[in-house]
Amino acid sequence: MTITAQFPQISHAGVNGLVVRFGDRLSDPANRAALAFRAAAEAAAWPGVEETVSTLASVYLRFDPVVAAYAALSAQVGRLLDAEDWYAAPLPHGRRLWRVPTVYGGSHGPQLEEAAAEAGLSAEAAVAMLSTSQVRVQTIGFAPGLPYLGPLPEVWDIPRQTGLTARVPAGALLVAIRQFVLFPVPTPTGWRHIAMTALPLFRPDQTPCVLLRAGDEVLFPSVPAADWPDLQADPQGGATCEALA
Amino acid sequence: MSRALHVLACGPGLTVQDGGRPGRMAEGLSQGGALDRLALAEGAALLNQPPRTAALEMMLAGASFRAQGALRLAVTGATMTLTVDGVTLPGYTAHAVPDGATIVLGPARAGCAGYLHVDGGIDTAPLLGSRSVHTAAGLGAALAPGDVLPLGPAVPGPVDVMLRPDNRLGGGTLRVLPTYQSALFPAEEHERFAQTDFQRDPRGNRQGLRMTPSGAGFGSAAGLTVLSDVIVPGDVQVTGDGAPYVLMADCQTTGGYPRIATVLPCDMPRAAQAAPGATLRFAFVTLEQAVAAELAFRRHMASLPRQVTPRLRAPHDIADLLGYQLISGAVTGFEET
């Protein structure tokens, strides 16, 4: 296995895991393939498979090695991979479109100007672009409920800052490398903090405990800072949700 | 009054732990749970209760408690001196403790993660199907003096029964499989990785343990441009300065640092018990060997209840000897009642 080998690629991940990788860098087709293949693997309900996860460009299956042997499982996975062009497959059903009111700039997004400059835009143009870009939850990971969203227009292929911001608050919207991330808990980060949402991403005492799912689409429309108290008072942070066809 | 444990004193790493929350990686939540899941099962076997019953995990530092209500208890994992009302009692043994007793555990003398098990288990409110504290995910918090832990309904079972602890407290060899990212490291780095002695660094927590190599650090050709991908506990992640981290139960679910290998789940208790300064090595095995080791580990876990045996005691070790009725029927004083 080398990093230049052909994808998709099946490998074991420990004694009880299997990974299908659709690429070694993030691309929209690889992410779509991961979302579509994970849904198909979940539907296949192979004996012994205990959990399926899609990441930015891969699918992970956790299985019980007593019930399923890796060789047999990887053969089943291979047959399903061969059955379709997963890079061109339609996205799974059950996805939703979220509209999340967002306060950009000022004290709610102290690095908006800096991020806009990196993208070669004025702050106003940056907000106009970001607040109308419909992005997909590419994966949930790292921490509970934490979404990676994209792809943003190409001008947003900006690097992470070299230093770390000591702490951004829960609900912070950050940008880098054509992606947004939204943090469910206060976190140190190298991404640039451009806005605030009041979205409750992880609520362990509720079902489901995680608000967004991989594959959901999200818009972050700009609202005035004066709306912030109302967003905070709303149990869903003012967000609305509708089913996608 | 219902039974409880009152925390009188403790270090920073006292948490409630059970089997954790498997199956939530798609929500970004790692499994968590006891770092030494063998120790969790050993304590449950000693107290005659289900193998994932919630217990208290203590990292390096000991702790002290007051019993509210009579209970049975056992200590497993790291070697910590146990005293009940000033009387020293052996670990890996089920003991009866009276209402009001003071239970003191000393700092770890060998190993890292000690477990105090109580019959009925720790009965804090479950969250997402588990009582495990997962601070990185914001689920629960480490315990502090003054905390009161409710206990489940009393579970009947014998006392003065013991288990033989296995030898996993002093570091040693961790068996590893190559991962799907191992090829990011040149083949000679794999070989060097398997031939290097590592020292468990003091930097470590429930998310990961840093391993200081005896020689140069490890580097991957891909450097820091690796696409973020799935992480599982046991993965050996190499960060910027070349020192590997063994990722533990509370690790993040995805990450962008390359991983050179992954520790077999059945060797994670040994990793968890490596105290700062302990020497560890990594040995690559094949997938077939890893599956065989996993099966053997499961058989061992399942056999624990059958391995519990009465503890044979010499009279001079019995602190309450005068309380025993020695001259009656066939009792000799060397037997268990």
Interface residues (C-beta under 8 A of the other chain):
Chain A: M1 T2 I3 Q9 S11 H12 A13 G14 V15 N16 G17 V19 R21 G23 D24 R25 L26 E50 E51 T52 V53 S54 T55 L56 A57 S58 Y60 R62 P65 V66 A69 Y70 T139 I140 G141 F142 A143 P144 G145 L146 Y148 P184 V185 F202 P204 D205 P208 C209 V210 R213 A214
Chain B: P22 G23 R24 M25 A26 E27 G28 L29 L127 L128 A136 A137 G138 L139 L177 T179 Y180 A183 L184 A222 L227 S228 D229 V230 V232 G234 D235 Q252 T253 T254 G255 T262 L264 P265 L287 A290 V291 A293 E294 L295 R298
